[in-house]
Structure formats: structure tokens, C-alpha cells
Amino acid sequence: MKLPGEHQRAFQSILREHFLPAIAAGSFTGNPPWPTRLRVHRLTRAAIYSITWSFAGPDGRATFHLETGADGAAILVWRRIGTHAIYDRP
């Protein structure tokens, strides 16, 4: 299911303003911590993470994990983006 335009714009805004700067600052290492506004948490032992990018109007959630590239660099993989329903199959 494709996200409606309003949801896409809200998600992209959160990425630019909060998520990507946190990645650049090293939040995956725990120092500094993730911005509390994103509510990043681990969902499974397999290192699937979740962020909440909107609580209401629209309800926005996303799941992601990290992989390691051939050069050893971390690769962020978005798994599902949508509403709270994505947690049925993260």
C-alpha cells in the first residue's frame, strides 16, 4: 500500500530534521542517544528497530534494520512505513 502524499511529506520531513542528523551524530552507537521525539526502539532479537514519526493525524510508524556493506559501511534498510498496523509484520 502506498502512503498518501500527506504521510510521505511528514515522513520525509522527520527524516531530514531528526532521523538523518541523529544517524550522522552516531545515535546507532548510543552516544548521543536517539532523539526522544522519534521513540526509536528495538522490536526483535534480530535487530529490527521501530520509529514513531507521528502520533496522530496521520499515525506514522516505520521499521528498519542495519546491514553491513561489502566495504564494512552500515546500510540502513527501511522495512515497512505506515500506521501502527505495520507491527503485524515488522
Buried (B, 14 or more C-beta within 10 A) or exposed (E): EEBEEEBEEBBEEBBEEBBEEBBEBEBBEEEEEBBEBBEBEEBEEEEBBBBBBBEEEBBBBBBBBEEEEEEEEEEEEEBBBBBEEBEEEB
